[in-house]
Amino acid sequence: MIEQRERNAGFRLWLILLGIALFFWLGKEDNDVLAVTTLGLILSGTSVWWLIFRRRRPGFTASGQFYAHLGLLGGICVGALASFFAALLMLMKDVRHGHVYPDYPPELIIATLERLPPWSLAGGLIGLGLSLLFGLTVGVRQRKR
């Protein structure tokens, strides 16, 4: 129980820091696409991390194939949500500032949403690669015992 509480405290601190970063980014006058896509990626990664690990049971063991599927599916979700969250953040900033010429024009927001399929594929491949790497390192540690 104490281990679960400490893990939640670290995650809550991460959410607070992410909220502060989003608060300051929304108030700043800029139209940098790299910043908004990075924030969208961090937000999507945090969301998927919470969905996967929110109810982890102690003593749960799984096969390497389970982790490979979990990494692939999680990566696809992170890639897809990164595009969605980046477009949503662009829209939020446009609404918040209310300029005649928006920081992020509608064409840019649509172009970000059009990147959903390749970002999903890239996220799935990265997630699969990381899960296979994780499975190999866990397997090597178990063989050394």
N, C-alpha and C positions, 0 to 999 in steps of 0.2 A: 504494500500500500504506500509506503513512504517513497519508494522508487517512482511510482506512478505520479505522485504529487510533485516531485522534483522535476519530472519530465514535463508536466503540465505548466509548471512555473516558468521553465525556459521557453516553452512555446508561447505562453502569454506575453513574456518579455519581447519575443520576436514580433508578435502581432502589434504590440504597442509601438515598437520601433518602426515597423512598416506603416502604421497609421500616421506617425509623426512625419515620416518621409513623404507620404502621399499628401498630407496637409500642407507641407511647405512647397511641394511641387505644384499643387493646384493654385497656390497664390502667386507663384513666380510667372513673370511675363516672358515666355519663350515658346518656340514652336519646334523644339528638337525632337525628331522622331526616334532617335536612339534611346533617349531617356524614357519616353513613354512605352516603347516596346520592352525595355529592360524592366520597368516597373510592372508591366503586364505579365512578363515571364515570371518574375518573383511572386506576384500575386497568384498566378495559376499554379506554380510549384508548391506554394504554401497551402493552397486549397486542396490539391491532390494529396499532399503529404498528410493533411489532417484527415481526409476521407479514408486513406489507407490505414493509418496507424491509430485512429481514435479509439478503437476497441480491441487492442492487442491483448490476448490472454497470456498469462504467464505459463511457461512450459509448452507453448505451441511449437510444434516442429513441422516442417514442410519439406517437400522434395525440391530439388533444383529446378525441376520442370515448373513447379508452382511459382517459384521466384522469377523464372524467365517469362512466364505468362503475365505475372503481376507487373514486372518491369516494362514489358511491351505495352500492356494496356494503360499503365500509369503514364508512360511517355507519350502515348497518343493523346491522352486526356490533357497533359500539360501543354503539348503543342497546340492543340485545338483551343484550349482555354486562353493561351497566351495571345492568340489573335483576337479572340472575343474581348478579353479584358483590356487589351491595348486600345481597341476601337471604343470600348466603353469609357475608358479614361480620357481619350481624345474628346469624346462627346461631352463628358462631364466638365472638362476644362473650357470647351467652347460655351457651354451653358453658363458656367460660373463667371466667365469674363464678359460675355455679351457684347463683343466688338461688332462693328459693321462688317469688317473683314475678319473672319474667325482665325484663330491660331492654327487650327487644323481644318482645312476645307472638307466638304463632304466627299469629294473625290478621293482624298487621302484616307479617309475613314473606310470607304468602300474598298480601296486598294488593300488596306490592311486586312479586311475581312476576306478578300480574295486569296490571301496567302494562307488561309486555314488548311487546305489539303497538303501543301508541301511542308508546312510547319508541323502538322500532325504526323506525317511520315518521318520527318527528321526527329521529332520527339520520340516516336516509337522506336526508331533505330538506336537512339541514344539510350533510352530506357532499357532496351534489350541488351545493349552492350554493357551497361552498368550492372544490370542484374546478373549477367553471365560472369562479369568480373567479380562481383560480390560472391557468387556461387563458387567460383574457383578459389578465392581466398579462404572462404569458410571450409571448403573441402580440403585444402592444403593444411589448414590448422587442425582439422579433425584427424587427418592421417598421421600427423606428427605426434599425437598423444599416444 
